[in-house]
Amino acid sequence: MHRRSFLHLAAAVPALGGTTAVVAEPSYKSVSRFAPDLARGMPGQYPGSAIRTHSEKAIDAYTGKVDAPTVREMLSQGMRALTAQKDSRDAWASFFTPSDVVGIKVNCSGAPGVMSTPEVVAGIVENLISVGVKPAQIWIYERFPDQLSSVHYERFVPAAVNIDAIEKSRGSILGYDPKTYVEVDFFGEDDTRSNLVRNVSERFTKIVNVPNMKDHGAAGVTGCLKNIAYGNFSNVARSHYREKTNTLSFIGTLASLEPLRSKTVLNVMDGLRGIWHGGPFAKSPKFYFYPKQIVFGTDPIALDRLLIDVIDDKRKQEGAISVWDRALTNVKQRGGDLDPNVNRFVREPGHIEYASKLGLGVYDLHKIRLNTIEV
């Protein structure tokens, strides 16, 4: 797979003994024919704002059963609070019109244990239809068919809603746009391009991003940014090699590419159930936890900054090392998924602050306006 040796890697990772080597940032080439839409692109209409709806009734932590009426009410109150609209339909209509073709970017990498909950996704679909978006103009999508099919969204939404896996077979490039990509050579890999999902560039007019609240062994946490970035491009796993990961700069660079940045108009973070260790996959139910919340915003940075504390606080509660821990002595390539005091990579939760410097949103907690609503 690699065309030259990786001997240079030792100079590009934190050194033993707690010191950190100076690491040159990868050289990115972003190619797009699309101009930015400054009126709606991330961070969107409400930079620095986050609305959190919480309900103890939302999900049963023992059975995993979701209470759909409670979820609908959480969606309604959250969107009304975000937009300052009295009516839920008006709140959704401030983002979407009947002419829109809407992609709903779900996260199914932890399925069937932890994923964008079908009841949450169904509630979003229901609200889109209420403002005149036809079911055939709604696309629930994810990169990989095995992950997507395991959730069975088709049981929760009207039959005309499209449920689409981008890579019909693993590694297929047919679902990606050959003219819209980020090119970068991380470790001497043969294929240095990551291409944007073709539907994003050619079909969707707007995107609703529906991430989970999850730990991530390379990025620290995986929320809005990771879901919209790695979830919309090909050939992204190459950013990791041994203990080194380039998620620090790669995530924000991907999320910034047009038209993905301009079309992602709303984030609905599904925090009914999350993963506090071993993410993005769900290796063991012992790492599930139940925040029982949904967080709304147009600013992915603000939501992800809050997510860092949710995950890190839970890890502290469980006696696990912090998502900020970067000691090489705690890094092992095997066994880390099931040991909360072992990392598979040197984590990069700093990717969120990095992306904020690309103009994607507000990172400073003192400047983030959080409104929590009990349902």
C-alpha positions in Angstrom: 0.0 0.0 0.0 2.8 2.4 0.8 5.3 3.5 -1.8 8.1 4.6 0.6 9.3 3.7 4.0 7.9 5.2 7.2 11.2 5.9 8.9 10.4 9.5 9.0 7.5 8.8 11.3 9.6 8.8 14.5 10.3 12.5 13.9 6.6 13.3 13.5 5.1 12.0 16.7 5.4 13.0 20.4 8.7 11.7 21.8 9.0 9.4 24.8 9.5 11.1 28.2 6.5 13.5 27.8 8.2 15.9 25.4 6.6 16.7 22.1 8.5 17.0 18.8 7.8 19.8 16.4 5.4 18.5 13.8 5.0 20.1 10.4 1.4 20.5 9.4 0.4 18.4 6.4 0.3 20.2 3.1 -3.3 20.2 1.9 -4.6 21.0 -1.6 -8.4 21.6 -1.6 -10.1 21.4 -5.0 -13.6 22.6 -5.6 -15.6 24.4 -8.3 -18.2 25.7 -5.8 -18.3 29.2 -4.4 -19.1 29.6 -0.7 -22.6 30.7 0.4 -21.7 33.1 3.1 -25.3 33.6 4.1 -25.8 30.0 5.4 -22.6 28.0 5.6 -21.0 26.8 8.9 -21.1 28.3 11.5 -24.5 29.3 10.2 -27.3 31.5 11.4 -26.5 31.0 15.1 -22.8 31.0 15.7 -21.8 30.2 19.3 -25.3 29.0 20.2 -26.3 25.6 21.5 -29.7 24.4 22.7 -29.7 21.3 24.8 -33.0 19.4 25.5 -33.0 16.8 28.2 -35.5 14.3 29.3 -35.3 11.3 31.7 -38.1 9.7 29.7 -36.3 9.8 26.4 -34.7 6.4 26.7 -34.7 3.5 29.2 -31.1 2.8 30.1 -31.9 -0.8 31.0 -33.8 -1.8 27.9 -32.6 0.7 25.4 -36.2 1.5 24.5 -36.7 5.0 23.1 -39.9 7.0 23.9 -40.8 8.5 20.5 -43.4 11.1 21.8 -40.8 12.4 24.2 -38.2 12.6 21.4 -40.7 14.5 19.2 -41.2 17.0 22.0 -37.5 17.4 22.5 -37.1 18.1 18.8 -39.9 20.6 18.9 -38.7 22.5 21.9 -35.1 22.5 20.8 -35.8 23.9 17.4 -38.2 26.5 18.7 -35.6 27.7 21.2 -32.8 27.8 18.6 -34.8 29.9 16.2 -37.0 31.9 18.7 -40.1 30.7 16.9 -43.3 29.9 18.7 -44.4 27.2 16.3 -42.3 24.1 15.5 -43.2 24.2 11.8 -42.0 27.8 11.6 -38.8 26.8 13.2 -38.0 24.2 10.6 -39.3 26.4 7.8 -36.6 29.0 8.7 -34.1 26.4 7.4 -35.9 24.4 4.8 -38.3 25.0 1.9 -40.4 22.6 -0.2 -37.9 22.9 -3.1 -35.0 21.6 -1.0 -33.4 18.2 -1.4 -32.2 17.4 2.1 -29.4 15.0 3.0 -29.6 13.7 6.6 -26.0 12.6 7.5 -26.4 9.9 10.1 -23.7 8.2 12.1 -23.9 4.4 12.1 -20.3 3.4 12.9 -21.4 2.2 16.3 -24.5 0.4 15.1 -26.6 -1.4 16.1 -25.6 -0.4 19.6 -25.0 3.3 19.3 -26.0 5.3 16.2 -28.2 8.2 15.1 -31.3 6.9 16.8 -34.1 6.0 14.4 -36.7 7.8 16.4 -34.6 11.0 16.2 -34.1 10.7 12.5 -37.8 9.9 12.0 -38.7 13.0 13.9 -36.4 15.1 11.7 -38.0 13.5 8.6 -41.5 14.2 9.9 -40.6 17.9 10.5 -39.1 18.3 7.0 -42.3 16.8 5.5 -44.4 19.2 7.6 -42.8 22.2 5.8 -43.4 20.8 2.4 -40.3 18.8 1.6 -41.5 15.7 -0.2 -40.3 12.3 1.1 -38.6 11.5 -2.2 -36.5 14.7 -1.7 -35.1 13.4 1.7 -32.0 11.2 1.7 -30.8 9.4 4.9 -27.2 8.5 4.1 -24.0 7.0 5.4 -20.8 5.7 3.8 -21.0 2.0 4.4 -24.0 -0.3 3.6 -23.4 -2.8 6.4 -23.5 -0.1 9.1 -26.5 1.7 7.5 -28.6 -1.4 6.9 -28.2 -2.7 10.5 -30.2 0.2 11.8 -33.3 -0.3 9.7 -34.4 3.3 9.3 -36.9 2.1 6.6 -39.1 0.9 9.5 -39.4 4.4 10.9 -39.9 6.7 7.9 -42.2 6.9 4.8 -41.4 4.4 2.1 -40.5 7.2 -0.4 -37.6 8.5 1.8 -34.2 7.5 0.3 -31.9 5.5 2.5 -28.5 5.5 0.7 -25.1 4.0 1.3 -22.4 5.8 -0.6 -20.1 2.9 -1.0 -22.3 0.1 -2.4 -19.3 -2.1 -2.0 -16.4 -1.2 0.3 -13.8 0.9 -1.5 -16.1 1.8 -4.5 -15.4 5.3 -5.8 -18.6 5.6 -7.9 -20.4 7.6 -5.1 -17.7 10.2 -4.9 -17.2 13.3 -7.0 -13.8 13.1 -8.9 -13.7 16.9 -9.3 -14.1 17.8 -5.6 -11.5 16.6 -3.2 -8.8 17.3 -0.6 -5.3 16.0 -1.6 -2.6 15.3 1.0 0.2 12.9 1.4 0.3 11.8 5.1 2.6 8.7 5.2 3.5 8.0 1.6 0.3 6.3 0.8 -0.5 5.4 -2.8 -3.9 7.2 -3.0 -3.5 10.8 -1.6 -7.0 12.1 -2.5 -10.2 12.1 -0.4 -13.2 12.9 -2.6 -16.5 14.4 -1.6 -19.7 12.4 -1.6 -21.2 13.0 -5.1 -24.7 13.6 -3.7 -23.4 16.5 -1.6 -22.0 18.2 -4.7 -24.6 17.2 -7.2 -27.9 16.5 -5.5 -28.4 17.9 -2.0 -29.3 21.6 -1.5 -29.0 21.3 2.3 -27.7 18.9 4.9 -28.8 18.0 8.5 -25.9 16.6 10.4 -27.0 14.0 13.0 -23.9 12.9 15.0 -23.8 11.0 18.3 -22.0 11.7 21.6 -19.0 9.4 21.3 -15.4 9.0 22.4 -12.9 8.5 19.5 -9.6 6.8 19.9 -7.9 9.1 17.4 -9.8 12.4 17.4 -10.6 12.4 21.1 -14.3 12.8 20.5 -16.5 12.3 17.5 -19.3 14.8 17.1 -20.5 17.2 14.5 -17.2 17.9 12.8 -16.0 14.3 12.6 -19.4 13.1 11.3 -19.6 15.8 8.6 -16.0 15.5 7.6 -14.9 11.9 7.6 -18.5 10.8 6.9 -18.6 12.7 3.6 -15.2 11.8 2.0 -13.5 8.7 0.7 -10.2 7.4 1.8 -10.0 9.0 5.2 -8.7 6.2 7.4 -5.3 6.7 5.9 -4.9 9.7 8.3 -3.8 7.2 11.0 -0.7 5.1 11.1 0.6 3.4 14.3 0.3 5.9 17.1 0.2 9.0 14.8 -3.1 10.5 13.6 -3.6 13.6 11.5 -7.1 14.2 12.7 -6.0 17.5 14.3 -5.9 19.3 10.9 -7.6 16.9 8.5 -11.1 17.0 10.1 -11.4 20.8 9.8 -9.9 20.9 6.4 -12.4 18.4 5.0 -15.4 20.2 6.7 -14.3 23.5 5.2 -14.5 22.3 1.6 -17.3 23.7 -0.5 -20.1 22.9 -1.0 -20.1 20.8 2.1 -19.5 23.8 4.4 -22.3 25.9 2.9 -24.9 23.1 2.6 -24.5 21.9 6.2 -27.1 24.2 7.8 -28.2 22.4 10.9 -26.6 20.0 13.5 -28.9 17.8 15.7 -26.6 16.0 18.0 -28.2 12.7 19.2 -27.1 12.3 22.8 -29.8 9.8 23.9 -27.1 7.1 24.2 -23.4 7.6 23.8 -20.0 5.8 24.1 -17.4 7.0 26.6 -14.6 4.7 25.5 -13.7 2.6 22.5 -15.4 4.9 20.0 -16.3 5.4 17.2 -17.4 1.8 17.3 -19.4 0.1 20.1 -17.0 -2.7 21.1 -18.7 -3.4 24.5 -22.0 -2.3 26.1 -20.1 -1.6 29.3 -19.0 1.7 27.6 -22.5 2.9 26.7 -23.9 5.7 28.7 -27.1 7.7 28.6 -27.0 11.5 28.5 -30.6 11.5 27.4 -30.3 14.7 25.5 -30.4 16.2 22.1 -28.3 19.3 21.2 -29.2 21.7 18.4 -27.2 24.4 16.7 -25.8 25.7 13.4 -22.3 26.0 14.9 -20.5 22.6 14.9 -17.6 23.9 16.9 -19.8 25.1 19.8 -21.6 21.8 20.0 -18.3 19.8 19.8 -16.6 21.9 22.5 -19.5 21.1 24.8 -19.2 17.4 23.8 -15.5 17.3 24.9 -16.6 18.0 28.5 -19.5 15.5 28.4 -17.2 12.7 27.3 -14.3 13.7 29.5 -16.5 14.1 32.6 -17.9 10.6 32.1 -14.4 9.2 31.7 -13.3 10.9 34.9 -16.3 9.5 36.6 -15.3 6.0 35.4 -11.7 6.5 36.5 -10.4 6.5 32.9 -7.6 8.7 31.5 -8.7 12.0 29.9 -9.4 12.5 26.2 -6.6 15.0 26.5 -4.0 12.4 27.6 -1.2 12.3 25.0 1.4 10.1 26.8 3.0 7.5 24.6 3.3 5.2 27.6 -0.5 4.9 27.4 -0.6 4.1 23.7 -1.0 0.5 22.5 -2.1 -0.6 19.1 -3.9 -3.6 20.5 -6.2 -3.9 23.5 -7.1 -0.2 23.8 -10.7 -0.6 22.7 -11.5 -2.5 25.9 -9.1 -0.8 28.4 -10.2 2.8 29.2 -6.7 3.5 30.4 -5.1 2.7 27.0 -5.2 4.8 23.9 -4.8 3.3 20.4 -3.4 6.7 19.1 -2.1 9.9 20.4 -5.5 11.6 20.7 -6.3 14.9 19.0 -9.2 16.6 20.7 -7.6 19.8 19.6 -9.1 19.3 16.2 -12.1 21.3 17.3 -10.1 24.4 18.3 -8.1 24.0 15.0 -11.3 24.0 13.0 -12.5 27.1 14.8 -9.5 28.9 13.4 -10.7 28.0 9.9 -13.9 30.0 10.7 -16.2 27.1 11.3 -17.4 28.2 14.7 -16.9 29.4 18.3 -14.6 27.4 20.5 -14.2 29.6 23.6 -16.6 28.3 26.3 -17.0 31.8 27.6 -18.5 32.8 24.3 -20.8 29.8 23.8 -24.4 30.5 24.8 -25.9 27.2 26.1 -29.6 27.0 26.9 -30.7 23.8 28.6 -34.4 22.8 28.5 -36.0 20.0 30.6 -38.7 18.1 28.8 
